[in-house]
Each structure stands twice: as structure tokens, then as C-alpha cells.
Amino acid sequence: MRMPLLLISVAFIGSVFFFITNENELNSVKQIIVSPALPDSDHSRVQPNIIAETDDQTNGKPQSHGSTEQKNRLQEAKGQALMSAITSFWQLCRQQNNCDELLVQQQLILDENRYQLLLNFFDNQQTEQRLMGSSLISQSSSLADKIAHVKSIREQVWGADAHLLFEDQDAYYDYRLLLADPDSRFNQALSADGFMNEYNAMLEELGEELDRFSLDSDNAKYEEAVNLIPASMPENEAVRIKSQLANKYLTGNEQQAIVNRTEQVDQQQQEVADYQQGLNALEVELANERATSKKTMSDEDWLVYKAERLYQYRLDFFSA
């Protein structure tokens, strides 16, 4: 029966198109949005990450001089670390039902800007998400335009704190823009060897920041490299690149899974093409009938007849 296979085909191909569109265009723009639950306390409307606590603090003991010198994550952290610190703060104070008390403590520790960020985090986060959801930007817009759009909303909501909170994401955006440049190192590569040399050099340059760009696993490195193969790369060279990458970053089972998926996609695409080709031929046949042998048929009877022919075609195709 072809029906299950074709339905899977359509869904799968649609998913692939959506993924490629979003991953390769903005696609690669990773938006890390923390969505904490609304705390009960008025102040705990923001769900943040807590101050780094020492064992003495956790046990209710006075804080030692050494621990006071430990960096307070709410005061010192940036980027995702700060985002995590703020959400943790609110989660903890809500669990302990002492948000007001902890906020008073933090007001004494933090500078005014950091304290206001902590206090208003949840409201600002909800505003950002609302604006992101209601704003419209064409899918055909360039990657640079999409990134600029995201940054403009964040600056509107968070002001000067936008870069403080989204430092990691901004770095990733810059990374994607650099790769999307027509003159980038990868778009200039014309051979498998040249591409692999450039990719290995890039990984070395990133060094300890690989995790910042989600390239800290072999699977991630493989997927990223495949996505970076330029459309201008000759087909035989692209095949060589994928083979070298698979041998370097994937296990035997993972490589076989990719082969199986590729064969399945090819089969599904052929199934969809066959269906569309047959449907187009039927449409031409029906148009000829309407102009000749079915010319005198009423519009109502014609619509019924056409619907029956289309239904029979689908029934025959899916049951073959």
C-alpha cells in the first residue's frame, strides 16, 4: 500500500524543507529563551539564577571571609550564565517562599543596574517573547536582516542589558554571519581537501569556545560541516567531503543510518513525483474531455464527474 508511505513522504519532505529554511537562514540563529513559571511572590515574577552559594550558606552558617570573595554570579556573570543565575534565584526563592527577603539581600550586594535586571527579568522576558511572536519578517529576508530584527527587539526590551544577557547568542550570530558571507573561507573552497582544511582550521581557532557554538560533540561537528558545504562545490567533491566527515565523526551505525535515511528520502521523493505526474496527466485529460465529449454536461454534473475521477485516481494510486 502506498498511502502510508506517501503521507510519510509529504510530511518528511515538508519537515526537511522547514528545517533547511530555518537552519540555513536563521537558522542557525539559536535563540535561547528561558521561560520560568510565574512565582507566587510579587517580586518573584522574574525567574532567575541564584547567587553562587557556598556550603556554609546552604547549611545556614555564617559566610566565611573566603566565601565572600567568591564571585557572585548575579553580579559578575554574563550571557547564558547570567540568564541561568537569574532563573535559579527565582526558582529557589519561590521554593523557600522567601523572595522578598532574598531580594533585600541582593539589593545590598548588587549594583543598581543588576538589581533592576533581577527584579524586572520576568516581565521583560514576557515582553520580549510577545514582541518576537507578534512581529513579522519575511522568510526571504537575508540572514543579516533577520538577526538585526531580533537584536532590535531585544534592545527595545532590555536596553543596555541586551548585550549583557545575550552575549553568547550575539557571538553565535556573528559566527553565522561570517559563515554566510559569500567571501567566507568555505564558499571559496573548490575541492574536498580545501574544504576539510578550512573546517579543521576553524575548529582549531574556536578552541575552548566550541561548546559556545554547540560544536562540542562529533555529531554536531559533522552536521555543521555538512551544512557549510557551499552550493558551488562540485557534486563529486561534495560526496567526498561527506564521506570524509562521516569517517571522522560518525560511528559505523550512524553512517549506515544516514545511508538508510538518504535512500528513504529518495524513494519518498520519487513516490511524490510519480503521484504529481499522474495527477497532472489526469488534469489534462479532464480538460480535454470538458472541451469535447463532456462539453454539454452541466457545471454541476461536471464537478461531480471530475471529483469522482480524481477520487478514483487517488484510490488506485495508493492501493497499488
C-alpha positions in Angstrom: 0.0 0.0 0.0 1.4 3.4 -1.0 -0.8 5.6 1.1 1.2 5.4 4.4 4.5 5.8 2.5 3.3 8.8 0.6 1.8 10.5 3.7 5.1 10.0 5.4 6.8 11.3 2.3 4.9 14.6 2.3 5.4 15.1 6.0 9.0 14.3 5.9 9.9 16.4 2.9 7.9 19.3 4.4 9.9 18.9 7.6 13.1 18.8 5.7 12.3 22.0 3.8 11.3 23.8 7.0 14.4 22.7 8.8 16.7 23.7 6.0 15.0 27.0 5.6 15.3 27.8 9.2 18.6 26.2 10.0 20.5 27.6 7.0 18.9 31.1 7.1 18.3 32.0 10.6 18.6 29.4 11.0 21.3 28.8 12.6 20.4 31.6 14.7 19.9 29.9 18.1 17.6 31.8 20.3 17.9 30.7 23.9 14.8 31.8 25.8 14.2 30.8 29.3 10.6 30.6 30.3 10.3 30.3 34.0 7.0 29.8 35.7 5.4 32.7 37.4 6.3 32.7 41.1 3.7 33.5 43.8 5.5 36.5 45.2 5.1 39.8 43.6 8.8 40.2 43.3 9.3 36.7 42.1 7.7 37.4 38.8 11.2 37.1 37.3 12.7 33.7 37.4 16.4 34.0 37.6 19.6 32.2 38.6 21.0 32.4 42.0 24.0 33.8 43.5 26.7 31.2 43.9 26.2 29.8 47.4 28.9 28.1 49.5 28.3 25.1 51.6 28.2 27.3 54.7 25.4 29.4 53.2 23.4 26.4 52.3 23.8 25.0 55.8 22.7 28.3 57.3 26.1 29.0 58.7 27.7 32.4 58.6 29.6 33.1 55.4 33.4 33.0 55.8 35.7 35.7 54.6 36.9 33.3 51.8 33.4 32.7 50.6 32.6 36.4 50.5 35.4 36.8 48.0 33.7 34.2 45.7 32.2 35.9 42.7 28.5 36.4 43.0 27.2 35.1 39.7 24.4 37.6 39.7 26.9 40.4 39.9 29.7 39.0 37.7 28.2 36.6 35.1 27.3 37.5 31.6 25.4 35.8 28.8 23.7 32.4 29.4 25.5 32.1 32.8 23.7 35.2 33.9 20.4 34.1 32.5 20.8 30.8 34.4 21.8 32.6 37.6 18.7 34.8 37.5 16.2 31.9 36.8 17.8 29.9 39.5 17.4 32.7 42.0 13.7 32.9 41.5 13.2 29.2 41.4 15.0 28.8 44.7 13.3 31.7 46.5 9.9 30.5 45.3 10.6 27.1 46.7 11.7 28.6 50.0 9.0 31.2 49.9 11.4 34.0 50.9 11.7 36.0 47.7 11.3 39.3 49.5 14.0 38.5 52.0 16.4 37.4 49.3 15.7 40.4 47.2 16.5 42.7 50.1 19.8 40.9 50.5 20.6 41.1 46.8 19.8 44.8 46.8 22.6 45.3 49.2 25.0 43.2 47.2 24.3 44.1 43.6 24.7 47.4 41.8 21.5 49.2 40.9 21.6 48.1 37.3 22.0 44.4 38.1 19.4 44.6 40.8 16.8 46.1 38.4 17.6 43.4 35.9 17.0 40.8 38.5 13.8 42.4 39.7 12.2 43.0 36.3 13.6 40.0 34.5 10.3 38.0 34.2 8.2 41.0 32.9 10.9 41.9 30.4 11.2 38.3 29.2 7.5 38.0 28.6 7.5 41.3 26.7 10.3 40.1 24.5 8.6 36.8 23.8 5.3 38.7 22.9 7.1 41.0 20.5 9.0 38.2 18.9 5.8 36.3 18.4 3.8 39.2 17.0 6.5 40.7 14.7 6.6 39.7 11.1 9.6 39.3 8.9 9.7 37.7 5.5 11.3 34.3 5.2 13.0 35.6 2.1 14.8 38.2 4.2 18.6 37.9 4.4 20.2 36.3 7.5 21.7 39.7 8.4 18.2 41.3 8.3 16.7 38.6 10.5 19.5 38.9 13.0 19.1 42.7 13.1 15.4 42.2 13.6 16.0 40.0 16.6 18.6 42.3 18.1 16.4 45.4 17.7 13.6 43.8 19.7 16.0 42.8 22.4 17.4 46.3 22.6 13.9 47.7 22.7 13.0 45.5 25.7 16.3 45.2 27.6 18.1 48.3 26.6 21.8 48.3 27.6 21.3 45.0 29.3 20.6 43.2 26.0 24.3 42.6 25.2 24.9 41.6 28.9 22.2 38.9 28.7 22.7 37.7 25.1 26.4 37.9 24.8 26.7 34.2 23.9 23.9 34.4 21.3 25.4 37.6 19.8 28.7 35.8 19.4 26.9 32.9 17.6 25.0 35.4 15.4 28.3 36.9 14.4 29.7 33.5 13.7 26.7 32.6 11.4 27.0 35.9 9.5 30.7 35.3 9.0 30.0 31.8 7.5 27.2 33.2 5.3 29.5 35.8 3.7 29.9 34.9 0.0 33.6 35.5 0.5 33.8 33.2 3.5 36.6 30.6 3.7 34.1 27.8 2.9 32.4 29.5 0.0 35.8 29.9 -1.6 36.7 26.3 -1.2 36.6 24.4 -4.5 37.7 20.9 -3.5 37.1 18.4 -0.7 40.7 18.8 0.5 40.4 22.6 0.6 37.1 22.5 2.4 38.3 20.0 5.0 41.5 22.0 5.7 39.4 25.1 6.2 36.9 23.3 8.5 39.7 21.8 10.6 41.4 25.2 10.9 38.1 26.8 12.0 37.6 24.2 14.8 41.2 24.9 16.0 40.6 28.6 16.0 37.4 28.2 18.1 39.3 26.1 20.6 37.7 26.2 24.0 34.7 28.1 22.6 33.4 25.0 20.7 30.7 24.5 23.3 29.6 28.1 22.9 28.6 27.3 19.4 27.3 23.9 20.1 30.2 22.1 18.4 31.4 20.1 21.4 30.3 16.7 20.0 31.3 14.7 17.0 27.7 14.6 15.7 27.5 18.4 15.9 30.7 18.8 14.1 29.5 16.5 11.3 26.2 18.3 10.9 27.8 21.7 10.9 30.3 20.8 8.3 27.7 19.3 6.0 25.6 22.5 6.3 28.7 24.5 5.4 29.3 22.7 2.1 28.7 25.5 -0.5 26.2 25.1 -3.3 29.1 25.9 -5.7 31.0 22.8 -4.6 31.2 20.2 -7.5 28.9 17.2 -6.7 31.8 14.7 -6.7 33.7 16.8 -4.3 30.7 17.3 -2.0 30.3 13.5 -1.9 34.0 13.2 -0.9 33.5 15.8 1.8 30.6 14.0 3.3 32.4 10.7 3.2 35.5 12.1 4.9 33.3 13.8 7.6 31.3 10.6 8.2 34.5 8.5 8.6 35.9 11.1 11.0 33.0 12.0 13.2 30.4 9.1 12.9 30.3 5.5 14.1 29.5 2.7 11.7 25.9 2.5 12.8 25.5 6.3 12.4 26.9 6.1 8.9 24.5 3.3 8.0 21.6 5.2 9.4 22.4 8.2 7.2 22.6 5.9 4.2 19.2 4.4 5.1 17.6 7.8 5.5 19.0 9.0 2.2 17.6 6.0 0.4 14.2 6.5 2.1 14.1 10.2 1.2 15.0 9.3 -2.4 12.2 6.8 -2.5 9.7 9.1 -1.0 10.6 11.9 -3.4 10.1 9.6 -6.3 6.8 8.5 -4.9 5.6 12.1 -4.7 6.9 12.9 -8.2 5.1 9.9 -9.6 1.9 10.9 -7.9 2.1 14.5 -9.2 3.0 13.4 -12.7 -0.1 11.1 -12.8 -2.3 13.9 -11.3 -1.1 16.4 -13.9 -1.8 13.9 -16.7 -5.3 13.4 -15.4 -6.0 17.1 -15.2 -5.0 17.5 -18.9 -7.3 14.6 -19.8 -10.2 16.1 -17.9 -9.7 19.5 -19.5 -9.8 17.8 -23.0 -13.0 15.9 -22.0 -14.6 19.1 -20.8 -13.9 20.8 -24.1 -15.1 17.8 -26.2 -17.1 14.8 -25.1 -18.3 16.4 -21.9 -18.9 19.9 -23.4 -22.7 19.7 -23.0 -22.6 18.5 -19.4 -23.9 21.0 -16.8 -21.4 22.6 -14.5 -22.9 20.8 -11.5 -22.7 17.4 -13.2 -19.2 18.2 -14.4 -17.9 18.9 -10.9 -19.4 15.7 -9.7 -17.8 13.8 -12.5 -14.4 15.4 -12.1 -14.4 14.7 -8.3 -15.2 11.1 -9.0 -12.3 10.8 -11.5 -9.9 12.4 -9.0 -11.0 10.2 -6.2 -10.6 7.1 -8.3 -7.1 8.2 -9.3 -6.1 8.6 -5.7 -7.7 5.3 -4.7 -5.9 3.4 -7.5 -2.5 5.1 -6.8 -2.5 4.5 -3.1 -3.7 0.9 -3.3 -1.2 -0.2 -6.0 
